[in-house]
């Protein structure tokens, strides 16, 4: 009887399981999957801006398919035109030296120099820190919009744009916009070339033949503030733009801002004229046609950029985007009866698109990608985990590897930081730029959780390409990263253990640097990183590094209070201080982002999880906190909680119609949330090392029908 019941259970379970396991490549209709999440916009919603891009350059549009109303959209998702190479510095007229931004801290019995913002001491100190924090800053390269005139000659306002229908087809990379002005229809198609920093546009309307629809190119001046919306038209005298290379169907605008020079090359079909309307303000006027195509290409330096035609760019997009979507992983929730499934699938598809166009260049991205500046446009290297890990987990490791080239460029700066502070190896920068320059920061200078990231990335690359070439490609930086990690902890001779800190700020940025030591997540990450570095030495048939082993053997245990992990050992009031229930619940990273081999006790983490789930101030969190929570829930065997975390109805877990993870009025988009969502979904479907459960992060309640292919396990 018992065997008969077992047989009947398997008979009925197998069909269900077959719908919820990995499928062979090609089993999912990827075009249908992507196109059912085509973005549609029918109102002038400033939070619904749509972007095209190629990973190193992006162009964001309003409802007209161009950047016609930048001032209006500056209050939402701005209409940015940004690139990897477009940077600028204000002249250092006061001759600040970076050493003036350094401050000495007495830590563990010695003086250590950190580059920080601070108001004490001579004014030159904080002025120097402010200057080097602000410079370099990323540029808004230009605004390309329509000049639309009403019948009475007045410029059209956004309220004059009627009957709006706009679509972003992510399978083809096209934004198609249609609207009416005083009853006259306009249709616009917008593309970004996938190998060149160029947009190509097709416009159809009788407004063109009436002279009431022209192309306007404006060049803003950088604000030098924390954010730059690309709408600073003042200070005309501080920069120069010149119209050169003018021919029948081509013009070149050369823009000079102090030592920064770049060009905008515009080509078009048919007869048209281009002329300066005002300083840094140009009008391209089509002649006697109701159909017009043009391309604008951006390039660093004074040379004109090549300009592919509209038809070439459209074909390039169709080929490249189909190739992208057919590569790597896919997840299909069709057939699910949980009402949240369609929304989660939408977030997954749009997050893949957004991270591809904003985060897949040759340098780590800033948190707002290539749309508008946050923190002066500089990347934050602790966020690179959230920007990059998902590419490898979705079977697109090559996109992660592109950004890893930055670490070789930045290694010199990282070594100088370590040497200045008395450590070995490389101390990776936190807030930086393409060349790895350090930016002063009262918080960032003390963060350390970016340090093991390079080892994590390299390990993902080795899992994708397990050969000697991969080992040789990354070994030097892996070992130098580990050298710093082994030299950074302080050895307490009385307690006979290594202590991480003092002099650190945890990923949960709620603890004072001078007092903080042994945060749980960072301790676990330190252990795991040194373990993996030793594994790399073994793969290369090298002897184990004794210094690393000494630290591994005597590194402090993860701090526990009662039946829960402390957020940091130095904060015995982790569970009683209300301030410590805010910001990132980064203790989850110790068993979520990291495996059990990092030294975590699952029973203790379960108690920790339960307390945080019920008591945390979730409204005071960030977009990547929800995927991190989902990953921890998955490893603890709680798939229902994993789904609940990803779809928790909290403002910072909002995903706008365009797919962007909204945080607040200051950060209207936040790409670490998108990347984190993708990393979590990969783990929830494909699992992680030593996992034996099918779909470990998906509830097995009959409401979720999941098809997936091409995803990789998380370590």
C-alpha positions as CSV (number, residue, x, y, z in Angstrom):
1,X,0.0,0.0,0.0
2,X,2.8,2.4,0.9
3,X,4.6,1.8,-2.4
4,X,1.3,2.3,-4.3
5,X,0.8,5.7,-2.6
6,X,4.4,6.7,-3.4
7,X,3.8,5.8,-7.0
8,X,0.6,7.8,-7.2
9,X,2.4,10.8,-5.6
10,X,5.1,10.7,-8.2
11,X,2.6,10.2,-11.0
12,X,0.8,13.4,-10.1
13,X,4.0,15.3,-9.1
14,X,6.0,14.7,-12.2
15,X,3.9,16.8,-14.6
16,X,4.0,19.7,-12.1
17,X,7.7,19.4,-11.6
18,X,8.3,19.2,-15.3
19,X,6.9,22.7,-15.7
20,X,9.1,24.1,-13.0
21,X,12.5,22.8,-13.8
22,X,15.3,23.8,-16.1
23,X,14.5,23.4,-19.8
24,X,16.8,22.9,-22.7
25,X,17.8,26.0,-24.5
26,X,15.2,27.1,-27.1
27,X,12.3,25.8,-25.1
28,X,11.1,29.3,-24.2
29,X,9.8,31.6,-26.9
30,X,12.0,34.5,-26.0
31,X,10.6,37.0,-28.5
32,X,7.1,36.4,-27.2
33,X,8.4,36.7,-23.6
34,X,10.1,40.0,-24.2
35,X,7.5,41.6,-26.4
36,X,4.7,41.0,-24.0
37,X,6.4,43.5,-21.8
38,X,6.7,46.2,-24.4
39,X,6.5,49.5,-22.5
40,X,3.6,51.7,-23.5
41,X,3.2,55.3,-22.4
42,X,0.1,57.4,-23.1
43,X,0.6,60.4,-20.8
44,X,3.3,62.9,-20.2
45,X,4.5,61.2,-17.0
46,X,7.9,62.5,-16.1
47,X,8.8,59.3,-14.3
48,X,8.1,57.3,-17.5
49,X,11.0,58.5,-19.6
50,X,12.3,55.9,-22.0
51,X,16.0,55.2,-22.9
52,X,18.0,53.7,-25.7
53,X,21.6,52.8,-25.3
54,X,24.5,50.4,-25.8
55,X,26.0,50.0,-22.4
56,X,28.6,52.8,-22.8
57,X,26.2,55.5,-24.1
58,X,22.6,56.2,-23.4
59,X,19.9,58.7,-24.6
60,X,16.7,59.3,-22.7
61,X,13.6,60.6,-24.3
62,X,10.3,62.3,-23.4
63,X,6.9,61.6,-25.0
64,X,8.1,63.1,-28.3
65,X,10.8,60.5,-28.8
66,X,13.5,63.1,-28.3
67,X,14.4,65.5,-25.5
68,X,12.0,68.3,-26.2
69,X,11.0,69.2,-22.6
70,X,14.0,68.7,-20.5
71,X,13.0,71.2,-17.8
72,X,9.7,69.5,-17.2
73,X,11.4,66.1,-17.0
74,X,14.1,67.3,-14.7
75,X,11.7,66.7,-11.8
76,X,11.3,63.0,-12.8
77,X,13.6,60.7,-14.7
78,X,15.7,63.3,-16.6
79,X,16.4,63.4,-20.3
80,X,20.1,62.5,-20.1
81,X,22.7,62.0,-22.8
82,X,25.7,60.5,-21.2
83,X,28.7,58.3,-22.0
84,X,31.6,56.5,-20.4
85,X,34.1,59.0,-21.8
86,X,32.4,62.3,-21.1
87,X,34.0,63.8,-18.0
88,X,35.0,67.3,-17.0
89,X,36.8,69.1,-14.3
90,X,36.5,72.8,-13.3
91,X,40.0,74.4,-13.3
92,X,41.9,74.0,-10.1
93,X,42.5,77.7,-9.7
94,X,43.3,77.4,-6.0
95,X,46.0,74.7,-6.7
96,X,44.5,72.2,-4.2
97,X,46.6,69.2,-3.6
98,X,45.0,65.9,-2.8
99,X,47.1,65.5,0.3
100,X,45.2,68.5,1.7
101,X,42.1,66.3,1.8
102,X,43.7,63.7,4.1
103,X,43.0,63.4,7.7
104,X,44.8,61.3,10.3
105,X,42.9,58.9,12.5
106,X,44.4,57.1,15.6
107,X,43.3,53.5,15.0
108,X,44.6,50.4,16.7
109,X,47.6,52.2,18.1
110,X,48.8,54.0,15.0
111,X,48.0,56.9,12.7
112,X,46.1,56.1,9.4
113,X,45.4,58.7,6.7
114,X,42.0,58.8,5.1
115,X,40.6,61.1,2.3
116,X,37.5,62.5,3.9
117,X,35.2,65.5,3.9
118,X,35.5,67.3,7.2
119,X,34.9,70.7,8.4
120,X,37.5,70.9,11.1
121,X,41.0,72.3,10.7
122,X,42.1,74.9,8.2
123,X,39.6,75.8,5.5
124,X,42.0,74.5,2.9
125,X,41.4,71.0,4.1
126,X,37.6,70.8,3.5
127,X,37.9,73.0,0.4
128,X,40.4,70.5,-1.1
129,X,38.1,67.6,-0.2
130,X,35.1,69.3,-1.8
131,X,37.1,70.0,-4.9
132,X,38.4,66.5,-5.5
133,X,35.0,65.0,-4.6
134,X,33.3,67.2,-7.3
135,X,36.0,66.8,-9.9
136,X,36.0,64.9,-12.2
137,X,32.2,64.9,-12.9
138,X,30.3,63.2,-15.6
139,X,28.9,65.4,-18.4
140,X,25.5,65.7,-19.9
141,X,26.7,65.8,-23.5
142,X,23.8,67.5,-25.2
143,X,20.1,67.9,-25.5
144,X,18.5,66.8,-28.8
145,X,14.8,67.7,-29.0
146,X,12.2,69.2,-31.2
147,X,11.5,72.9,-31.7
148,X,7.7,72.7,-32.1
149,X,5.7,75.8,-33.1
150,X,2.0,76.4,-32.8
151,X,0.0,78.1,-35.6
152,X,0.4,81.4,-33.8
153,X,4.2,81.0,-33.8
154,X,4.5,80.3,-30.0
155,X,6.6,77.4,-28.9
156,X,4.5,74.3,-28.0
157,X,4.2,73.4,-24.3
158,X,4.0,69.9,-23.1
159,X,0.3,70.3,-22.6
160,X,0.0,70.9,-26.3
161,X,1.2,67.4,-27.0
162,X,-2.0,65.3,-27.4
163,X,-3.1,61.8,-28.4
164,X,0.2,60.3,-27.1
165,X,1.1,56.7,-27.9
166,X,4.7,55.7,-27.2
167,X,6.3,52.2,-27.2
168,X,9.6,50.8,-26.3
169,X,10.1,47.5,-28.1
170,X,13.0,45.9,-26.3
171,X,13.3,43.1,-28.8
172,X,14.3,45.6,-31.5
173,X,15.6,48.5,-29.4
174,X,13.1,50.9,-30.9
175,X,11.2,53.7,-29.2
176,X,8.2,54.6,-31.4
177,X,6.4,57.8,-30.5
178,X,3.2,59.2,-32.0
179,X,1.4,62.3,-31.0
180,X,-0.6,65.3,-32.3
181,X,0.0,69.0,-32.2
182,X,-3.1,71.1,-33.0
183,X,-4.6,68.0,-34.7
184,X,-1.6,67.3,-36.9
185,X,0.0,63.9,-36.3
186,X,3.7,63.3,-35.7
187,X,5.5,59.9,-35.7
188,X,9.0,59.4,-34.5
189,X,11.3,56.3,-34.3
190,X,14.4,56.5,-32.2
191,X,17.4,54.1,-32.0
192,X,20.8,54.0,-30.4
193,X,23.6,52.3,-32.4
194,X,24.9,49.3,-30.5
195,X,28.6,49.8,-31.3
196,X,28.7,53.6,-31.8
197,X,27.7,56.5,-29.5
198,X,25.0,57.6,-31.9
199,X,21.3,58.0,-32.1
200,X,19.3,57.7,-35.3
201,X,15.9,59.2,-35.7
202,X,13.1,59.1,-38.3
203,X,10.4,61.8,-38.2
204,X,7.1,61.9,-40.3
205,X,4.7,64.9,-40.1
206,X,3.4,67.6,-42.3
207,X,4.6,70.0,-39.6
208,X,8.0,69.5,-41.2
209,X,6.9,71.0,-44.5
210,X,5.2,73.9,-42.7
211,X,8.4,74.8,-40.9
212,X,6.8,74.2,-37.5
213,X,8.9,71.2,-36.6
214,X,12.7,71.4,-36.4
215,X,15.5,69.6,-34.6
216,X,17.1,71.6,-31.7
217,X,20.5,70.8,-30.4
218,X,21.5,72.5,-27.1
219,X,24.7,72.1,-25.1
220,X,24.4,72.7,-21.4
221,X,27.2,73.7,-19.0
222,X,27.9,71.3,-16.1
223,X,26.4,72.2,-12.7
224,X,29.1,70.7,-10.6
225,X,26.5,69.6,-8.2
226,X,25.6,66.2,-6.8
227,X,23.2,65.6,-9.7
228,X,23.2,67.1,-13.2
229,X,19.9,67.1,-15.1
230,X,21.4,68.6,-18.3
231,X,19.4,71.8,-18.1
232,X,22.0,74.4,-17.1
233,X,21.9,76.9,-19.9
234,X,23.5,79.7,-18.1
235,X,27.2,80.7,-18.0
236,X,27.5,80.7,-21.8
237,X,30.8,82.4,-21.6
238,X,32.5,79.5,-19.7
239,X,32.4,77.1,-22.6
240,X,32.6,77.3,-26.4
241,X,30.8,75.6,-29.2
242,X,31.6,76.0,-32.9
243,X,29.7,74.7,-36.0
244,X,32.3,73.3,-38.3
245,X,32.5,70.7,-41.1
246,X,29.3,72.0,-42.6
247,X,28.3,70.4,-45.9
248,X,25.1,69.6,-47.7
249,X,24.1,66.8,-45.4
250,X,26.5,67.0,-42.5
251,X,27.6,69.3,-39.7
252,X,30.0,69.0,-36.8
253,X,29.6,70.9,-33.5
254,X,32.8,71.1,-31.5
255,X,32.2,71.7,-27.8
256,X,35.0,72.9,-25.5
257,X,34.8,73.0,-21.7
258,X,38.1,73.9,-20.2
259,X,40.3,70.9,-21.1
260,X,37.4,68.7,-22.3
261,X,36.6,68.6,-26.0
262,X,34.1,66.5,-27.8
263,X,32.1,66.6,-31.1
264,X,28.6,66.1,-32.1
265,X,28.4,65.0,-35.8
266,X,25.0,65.3,-37.4
267,X,24.1,63.8,-40.8
268,X,20.7,63.9,-42.5
269,X,18.7,62.9,-45.6
270,X,17.3,65.4,-48.0
271,X,17.7,69.2,-48.0
272,X,18.1,70.9,-44.6
273,X,19.9,73.8,-43.0
274,X,21.6,74.1,-39.6
275,X,22.5,77.3,-37.9
276,X,23.1,78.7,-34.4
277,X,20.0,80.2,-32.8
278,X,22.0,81.4,-29.8
279,X,25.2,80.4,-28.1
280,X,25.3,76.6,-27.7
281,X,21.8,76.4,-29.3
282,X,21.4,75.1,-32.9
283,X,18.4,74.5,-35.1
284,X,18.4,71.8,-37.9
285,X,15.6,72.8,-40.3
286,X,14.3,70.2,-42.9
287,X,13.3,71.7,-46.2
288,X,10.0,70.9,-48.1
289,X,9.6,67.3,-46.9
290,X,7.2,65.5,-44.5
291,X,9.7,62.7,-43.9
292,X,13.1,63.3,-42.3
293,X,15.9,61.1,-41.0
294,X,19.0,62.2,-39.1
295,X,21.8,60.8,-37.0
296,X,23.7,62.5,-34.1
297,X,27.0,60.8,-33.2
298,X,29.1,61.8,-30.1
299,X,32.9,61.5,-29.8
300,X,35.6,62.5,-27.4
301,X,38.2,64.8,-28.9
302,X,38.0,67.2,-31.8
303,X,37.6,64.7,-34.6
304,X,34.2,64.1,-36.2
305,X,32.5,60.8,-35.4
306,X,31.3,58.3,-38.0
307,X,27.6,58.6,-38.5
308,X,25.7,55.4,-39.5
309,X,22.4,56.1,-41.3
310,X,19.0,55.6,-39.8
311,X,18.4,52.4,-41.7
312,X,21.8,51.0,-40.8
313,X,21.2,51.8,-37.1
314,X,17.7,50.2,-37.2
315,X,19.1,47.1,-38.8
316,X,22.0,47.1,-36.3
317,X,19.5,47.2,-33.4
318,X,17.3,44.5,-34.7
319,X,20.3,42.1,-35.1
320,X,22.1,43.0,-31.9
321,X,19.0,43.0,-29.6
322,X,17.7,39.7,-30.9
323,X,21.2,38.3,-30.3
324,X,21.2,39.6,-26.8
325,X,17.8,38.2,-25.9
326,X,18.6,34.8,-27.4
327,X,21.8,34.6,-25.4
328,X,22.1,33.7,-21.7
329,X,19.2,33.0,-19.5
330,X,15.5,33.4,-19.6
331,X,12.7,33.0,-17.1
332,X,9.0,32.6,-18.0
333,X,6.2,32.8,-15.5
334,X,3.3,32.3,-17.9
335,X,0.7,30.0,-16.5
336,X,1.2,31.1,-12.9
337,X,-1.9,31.9,-10.9
338,X,-0.2,33.9,-8.3
339,X,-1.4,37.5,-9.2
340,X,2.1,38.8,-8.6
341,X,3.8,36.7,-11.2
342,X,3.2,38.9,-14.2
343,X,4.6,42.0,-12.4
344,X,7.7,40.0,-11.3
345,X,8.2,38.9,-14.9
346,X,7.9,42.5,-16.1
347,X,10.5,43.6,-13.7
348,X,12.9,40.9,-14.8
349,X,12.6,41.7,-18.5
350,X,12.9,45.5,-18.1
351,X,15.8,45.1,-15.6
352,X,17.7,43.0,-18.3
353,X,17.1,45.8,-20.8
354,X,18.1,48.6,-18.5
355,X,21.2,47.0,-17.2
356,X,22.3,46.2,-20.7
357,X,22.0,49.8,-21.9
358,X,23.2,51.5,-18.8
359,X,25.7,49.1,-17.1
360,X,27.4,47.0,-19.8
361,X,30.3,49.2,-20.8
362,X,34.0,49.0,-20.2
363,X,33.9,50.7,-16.7
364,X,31.8,50.2,-13.6
365,X,28.6,52.3,-13.9
366,X,27.3,55.0,-11.5
367,X,24.2,54.1,-9.6
368,X,22.0,56.2,-11.9
369,X,23.7,54.7,-15.0
370,X,24.0,56.9,-18.1
371,X,20.8,58.9,-17.4
372,X,21.8,61.5,-14.9
373,X,24.4,62.1,-12.2
374,X,24.3,60.9,-8.7
375,X,27.4,61.6,-6.6
376,X,28.8,63.7,-9.5
377,X,28.5,60.8,-11.9
378,X,31.1,58.6,-10.1
379,X,30.8,54.9,-9.7
380,X,30.7,53.4,-6.2
381,X,32.7,50.2,-6.2
382,X,30.7,48.5,-3.4
383,X,27.8,48.7,-5.8
384,X,29.6,46.9,-8.5
385,X,28.4,43.6,-7.0
386,X,24.9,44.6,-7.7
387,X,25.6,46.0,-11.1
388,X,27.7,43.1,-12.4
389,X,27.1,39.7,-10.7
390,X,23.8,39.1,-12.5
391,X,25.5,39.2,-15.9
392,X,27.4,36.1,-15.0
393,X,24.5,34.4,-13.3
394,X,22.4,35.0,-16.4
395,X,25.0,33.4,-18.7
396,X,26.4,36.7,-20.0
397,X,29.8,36.6,-18.2
398,X,31.4,38.5,-21.1
399,X,29.4,41.6,-20.1
400,X,30.8,41.4,-16.5
401,X,34.3,40.8,-17.9
402,X,34.2,44.1,-19.8
403,X,33.9,46.1,-16.6
404,X,36.7,44.0,-14.9
405,X,39.3,45.7,-17.1
406,X,38.8,48.8,-14.9
407,X,40.5,47.1,-12.0
408,X,43.8,46.7,-13.9
409,X,43.6,50.4,-14.7
410,X,42.8,51.4,-11.2
411,X,45.3,49.1,-9.5
412,X,48.0,51.8,-9.2
413,X,45.6,54.0,-7.3
414,X,44.5,51.1,-5.1
415,X,48.1,50.3,-4.3
416,X,48.8,53.9,-3.3
417,X,45.9,53.9,-0.9
418,X,47.1,50.7,0.8
419,X,50.7,52.0,1.0
420,X,49.6,55.3,2.5
421,X,47.7,53.5,5.2
422,X,50.4,51.0,5.9
423,X,48.9,47.9,4.3
424,X,50.0,45.4,1.7
425,X,48.4,44.8,-1.7
426,X,45.5,46.7,-3.2
427,X,42.8,48.6,-1.2
428,X,40.1,49.1,-3.8
429,X,38.6,52.6,-4.1
430,X,35.0,53.3,-3.2
431,X,33.9,56.5,-5.0
432,X,36.1,56.9,-8.1
433,X,36.2,57.4,-11.8
434,X,37.4,55.6,-15.0
435,X,41.0,56.0,-14.0
436,X,40.6,54.9,-10.4
437,X,41.2,58.2,-8.7
438,X,40.0,58.3,-5.1
439,X,37.3,60.7,-4.1
440,X,37.2,62.1,-0.5
441,X,34.2,60.8,1.4
442,X,33.3,60.9,5.1
443,X,31.6,57.5,4.6
444,X,33.1,55.9,1.5
445,X,36.7,56.2,2.7
446,X,36.0,53.7,5.5
447,X,33.9,51.2,3.6
448,X,35.6,47.8,3.0
449,X,32.9,45.5,1.6
450,X,34.0,46.4,-2.0
451,X,37.3,44.8,-1.2
452,X,36.5,41.1,-1.8
453,X,34.3,41.9,-4.9
454,X,37.1,41.4,-7.4
455,X,37.7,37.9,-6.0
456,X,34.0,37.1,-6.3
457,X,33.9,38.4,-9.9
458,X,37.0,36.4,-10.8
459,X,35.5,33.3,-9.3
460,X,32.4,33.7,-11.4
461,X,34.5,34.1,-14.5
462,X,36.4,31.0,-13.7
463,X,33.2,29.1,-13.2
464,X,32.2,30.2,-16.7
465,X,35.6,29.6,-18.3
466,X,37.5,27.0,-16.0
467,X,40.8,27.1,-17.7
468,X,44.4,28.3,-17.1
469,X,43.8,31.4,-19.3
470,X,41.2,32.7,-16.9
471,X,43.4,32.0,-13.9
472,X,46.4,33.8,-15.4
473,X,44.2,36.7,-16.5
474,X,43.0,37.6,-13.0
475,X,45.5,35.9,-10.6
476,X,47.7,39.0,-9.9
477,X,44.8,41.1,-8.9
478,X,43.1,38.3,-6.9
479,X,46.3,37.8,-5.0
480,X,47.0,41.5,-4.4
481,X,43.4,41.9,-3.2
482,X,43.9,39.1,-0.8
483,X,47.2,40.6,0.4
484,X,45.4,43.7,1.6
485,X,42.6,41.6,3.2
486,X,45.2,39.7,5.2
487,X,47.1,42.8,6.3
488,X,44.1,44.9,7.2
489,X,42.7,43.1,10.3
490,X,44.3,44.0,13.6
491,X,45.8,41.2,15.7
492,X,44.7,41.4,19.4
493,X,47.4,39.7,21.4
494,X,45.3,39.4,24.5
495,X,42.4,37.7,22.7
496,X,44.6,36.0,20.2
497,X,42.4,36.8,17.3
498,X,42.3,39.1,14.2
499,X,39.7,41.8,14.4
500,X,38.3,43.6,11.4
501,X,38.5,47.2,12.4
502,X,38.4,49.7,14.1
503,X,38.3,52.2,11.3
504,X,35.5,50.8,9.2
505,X,32.0,51.7,8.2
506,X,29.8,48.7,7.6
507,X,27.6,48.2,4.6
508,X,24.8,49.2,7.0
509,X,26.0,52.8,7.2
510,X,24.8,53.4,10.7
511,X,28.0,52.9,12.7
512,X,30.8,55.3,13.5
513,X,34.1,54.5,11.8
514,X,36.3,55.1,14.8
515,X,34.3,52.8,17.0
516,X,33.3,50.0,14.6
517,X,34.8,46.5,14.4
518,X,33.8,43.1,13.2
519,X,30.6,43.7,11.3
520,X,29.0,40.3,10.6
521,X,28.7,40.6,6.8
522,X,32.2,41.9,6.2
523,X,33.7,39.3,8.5
524,X,32.0,36.5,6.6
525,X,33.0,38.1,3.2
526,X,36.7,38.4,4.5
527,X,36.7,34.7,5.3
528,X,35.2,33.6,2.1
529,X,37.4,35.8,0.0
530,X,40.6,34.5,1.5
531,X,39.4,31.0,1.2
532,X,38.7,31.5,-2.6
533,X,42.1,33.2,-3.1
534,X,43.8,30.1,-1.6
535,X,41.7,28.0,-3.9
536,X,43.1,30.0,-6.8
537,X,46.7,29.3,-5.7
538,X,45.9,25.6,-5.5
539,X,44.4,25.6,-9.1
540,X,47.7,27.2,-10.2
541,X,49.7,24.5,-8.3
542,X,51.1,27.2,-6.0
543,X,51.7,26.7,-2.3
544,X,49.2,28.1,0.1
545,X,50.0,31.7,1.3
546,X,50.9,31.4,5.0
547,X,49.8,35.0,5.9
548,X,46.4,34.3,4.5
549,X,46.1,31.0,6.4
550,X,47.2,32.7,9.6
551,X,44.4,35.2,9.3
552,X,41.8,32.6,8.3
553,X,42.7,30.4,11.3
554,X,42.5,33.3,13.8
555,X,39.9,35.6,12.3
556,X,37.2,36.6,14.7
557,X,34.1,34.4,14.8
558,X,30.8,36.1,13.6
559,X,29.5,38.0,16.6
560,X,26.4,36.5,18.3
561,X,24.2,37.8,21.0
562,X,21.7,35.3,22.3
563,X,20.3,33.4,19.3
564,X,21.0,36.2,16.7
565,X,23.9,37.7,14.9
566,X,24.9,41.2,16.0
567,X,25.1,43.6,13.1
568,X,28.6,44.4,14.2
569,X,30.4,43.2,17.3
570,X,31.0,46.8,18.4
571,X,27.3,47.5,18.6
572,X,26.0,45.4,21.5
573,X,22.8,47.4,21.2
574,X,22.1,46.2,17.6
575,X,18.6,45.1,18.6
576,X,17.6,47.9,20.9
577,X,18.8,51.1,19.2
578,X,16.1,52.3,16.8
579,X,18.6,53.8,14.5
580,X,20.0,50.3,13.8
581,X,16.7,49.1,12.4
582,X,17.3,51.3,9.3
583,X,19.4,51.3,6.2
584,X,20.6,48.1,4.7
585,X,20.0,44.9,6.7
586,X,23.4,43.9,5.5
587,X,23.8,41.1,8.0
588,X,21.7,39.1,5.5
589,X,24.6,39.4,3.1
590,X,26.5,36.9,5.2
591,X,24.1,34.2,4.1
592,X,22.5,35.4,0.9
593,X,25.2,37.0,-1.1
594,X,27.6,34.4,0.4
595,X,27.4,30.7,0.9
596,X,27.5,28.7,4.2
597,X,31.2,28.2,3.7
598,X,31.7,31.8,4.9
599,X,31.1,30.6,8.4
600,X,27.4,31.2,9.0
601,X,25.2,29.1,11.2
602,X,21.9,28.7,9.5
603,X,19.9,28.4,12.8
604,X,21.3,31.6,14.1
605,X,20.7,33.3,10.8
606,X,17.1,32.0,10.9
607,X,16.5,33.8,14.2
608,X,18.2,36.9,12.9
609,X,16.0,36.8,9.7
610,X,12.8,36.4,11.7
611,X,13.6,39.4,13.9
612,X,14.6,41.7,11.0
613,X,11.6,40.6,8.9
614,X,9.2,41.6,11.7
615,X,11.0,44.6,13.2
616,X,13.0,46.4,10.5
617,X,12.0,49.9,9.3
618,X,11.6,48.7,5.7
619,X,10.6,52.2,4.5
620,X,14.2,53.3,5.4
621,X,15.9,50.8,3.0
622,X,17.3,50.8,-0.5
623,X,16.4,48.9,-3.7
624,X,19.0,46.1,-3.4
625,X,17.9,45.3,0.2
626,X,14.9,43.4,-1.1
627,X,16.8,41.1,-3.4
628,X,19.4,40.5,-0.7
629,X,16.6,39.5,1.7
630,X,15.2,37.2,-1.0
631,X,18.5,35.5,-1.4
632,X,18.9,34.9,2.4
633,X,15.3,33.6,2.5
634,X,16.1,31.2,-0.3
635,X,19.2,29.8,1.4
636,X,17.1,29.4,4.6
637,X,14.5,27.4,2.7
638,X,11.7,30.0,2.8
639,X,10.7,30.5,-0.9
640,X,7.4,32.3,0.1
641,X,9.4,34.9,2.0
642,X,11.8,35.2,-1.0
643,X,8.9,36.2,-3.3
644,X,7.4,38.4,-0.6
645,X,10.7,40.3,-0.3
646,X,11.0,40.9,-4.0
647,X,7.5,42.3,-4.2
648,X,7.3,44.0,-0.8
649,X,5.1,47.1,-1.2
650,X,7.6,49.7,-0.1
651,X,8.4,53.0,-1.9
652,X,12.1,52.0,-2.4
653,X,10.9,48.8,-4.0
654,X,8.8,50.5,-6.6
655,X,9.5,49.7,-10.3
656,X,8.2,52.4,-12.6
657,X,6.5,51.8,-15.9
658,X,9.9,52.1,-17.6
659,X,11.3,49.4,-15.3
660,X,13.5,51.7,-13.2
661,X,13.7,51.0,-9.5
662,X,12.5,54.3,-7.9
663,X,13.9,55.4,-4.5
664,X,12.8,59.0,-3.8
665,X,12.7,62.4,-5.4
666,X,16.5,62.6,-5.3
667,X,17.1,59.2,-6.8
668,X,14.3,58.6,-9.3
669,X,16.2,55.6,-10.6
670,X,18.5,53.2,-8.9
671,X,20.2,50.5,-11.0
672,X,21.6,48.4,-8.1
673,X,18.0,47.4,-7.4
674,X,17.5,46.2,-11.0
675,X,20.8,44.2,-10.9
676,X,20.0,42.8,-7.5
677,X,16.6,41.6,-8.7
678,X,18.2,39.7,-11.5
679,X,20.8,38.1,-9.3
680,X,18.1,37.0,-6.8
681,X,15.9,35.5,-9.5
682,X,18.9,33.5,-11.0
683,X,19.6,32.1,-7.5
684,X,15.9,31.4,-6.8
685,X,15.6,29.4,-10.0
686,X,19.0,27.8,-10.7
687,X,20.0,27.5,-7.0
688,X,23.4,27.7,-5.5
689,X,26.4,25.4,-4.7
690,X,25.4,22.3,-2.7
691,X,21.7,23.1,-3.1
692,X,19.6,20.0,-3.8
693,X,16.1,21.6,-4.0
694,X,14.4,22.3,-7.3
695,X,13.6,26.0,-7.7
696,X,14.7,26.8,-4.1
697,X,13.4,30.3,-4.1
698,X,10.0,29.6,-5.8
699,X,7.0,28.5,-3.6
700,X,5.9,25.0,-4.4
701,X,2.2,25.7,-3.8
702,X,0.9,25.1,-7.3
703,X,0.5,28.8,-8.0
704,X,3.9,29.3,-9.7
705,X,4.6,27.8,-13.1
706,X,8.2,28.5,-13.9
707,X,10.2,27.8,-17.0
708,X,13.8,28.8,-17.1
709,X,16.9,28.1,-19.1
710,X,20.5,29.3,-19.3
711,X,20.9,30.5,-15.7
712,X,23.9,29.7,-13.6
713,X,24.2,28.7,-10.0
714,X,25.3,31.2,-7.4
715,X,28.4,30.2,-5.3
